[in-house]
């Protein structure tokens, strides 16, 4: 069982920044994928950014250079630096990891991000 703890959400004004953190209970480099998803009220959960096992990084189109995903492998921690936040970025943000064989998917509890004036 992989345990995930997210932090860093909050309320910011449009144009502001937040940095999310995700601490996992196992070696973060052992996972097939590690990433961030988000879910706004009434909408489906969607991918924000992911780091694959090979180290490739993929961002959703709506990120548009505003967000940066990174990891501190020594601390088994993943980050999401979010700049130029807009009201449409308001959502619960979830940390996600996918194990190698057998393939299993684990989610954090989510952290609320609200961009509002």
N, C-alpha and C positions, 0 to 999 in steps of 0.2 A: 504494500500500500504506500503510495507516494503522498506525502503531505505538502500542501502548498499554502503559503500565507502571503497575501497581497497587502500593500499599504501605499499611501501617497495620494489617494483621491481627495477631493474637496471642492469647494466653490471658488471660482475665479471669474473675473470680469472678462468679457470678450477681448481677445488679444493677449491674454495672460498665458502663463505657463504652469505646468505641473510635471512632476517626475514620479512615475509609479515604480514600485519595487515588488519583486516576486521572489520569495525565498523557498527553495524546494529542499526536501529532506534527503535527496540522494544526489550523487554526482551529476551536475547539470549537463556535462559533456556526454553522458551516457545515453541521452535521449535521442530519438530519431528527429523529433522536432520540438522546439520550444517557441511559444508565441503568445501574442495578445489578441483577444477578441473583445468585441463590445456588443451590448444589446440595449437599444433605446426602447422606451415604452411603446408597446404595440408593434414592435418590429422584430425581425429575426436576428439571431446572433450572427455577427459578421466578423470576418478576419480583419485585423488592423495591421499586424506585422508578424513575421515568423522568421526564425533562424533554423535552418535545416541541420541535420547531422553533419553534412558536409561543409557547413559554415556559410552557406548561401543565405542571403537576406532578401525577403520579399515584402513589399509594402502594398497595401490597398491603394487604389488610385486616388481615393479621397484624401490620403495623407499629404500628397503634393509637396513633399519636402519639409513638412512641418514637424513630423515626428521622427524620432530616432530610437531604434531598438538596439540594446547592447546587453552584454553579460559580463559578470565578474565570476569567472569559473572557479576561482579559489574559494569564493564565498557561496557558491551554488545559488547565485542571485542573478536575476534578469531585470532589466530596467526598460521603461518606456518614457523617454523625454518628449513631452508634448509642448510645442510652442504655437503661438498664434491660435489659441483655442477659440472656437466659435460656438454659438448656441447649438448648432447641429452636431457638435461633438459630444453633447450631453448624453450620457449613457452609463450603464454599469460596465466596467472594464474587468475582464477575466483573464487570468493567466492560465495557459494551457500547456501541458507537456504530453508527448506521445512516446511510449516506450518502444524499444525494439522487440524482437521476438520473445514471448508473444506480444502482439501489438495491443496496448491498452492506452486509453485516453484518460487523463486526469485534469480536473478543473479546480481552480481556487474558488473561494467564496464570493469573489467580486468586490470591487471598490467603486464607489459612486464618484463620477466626475460631472460637475455641473458648471457650464459656462453661461453666466447670466449677469446682466446689469441690474 
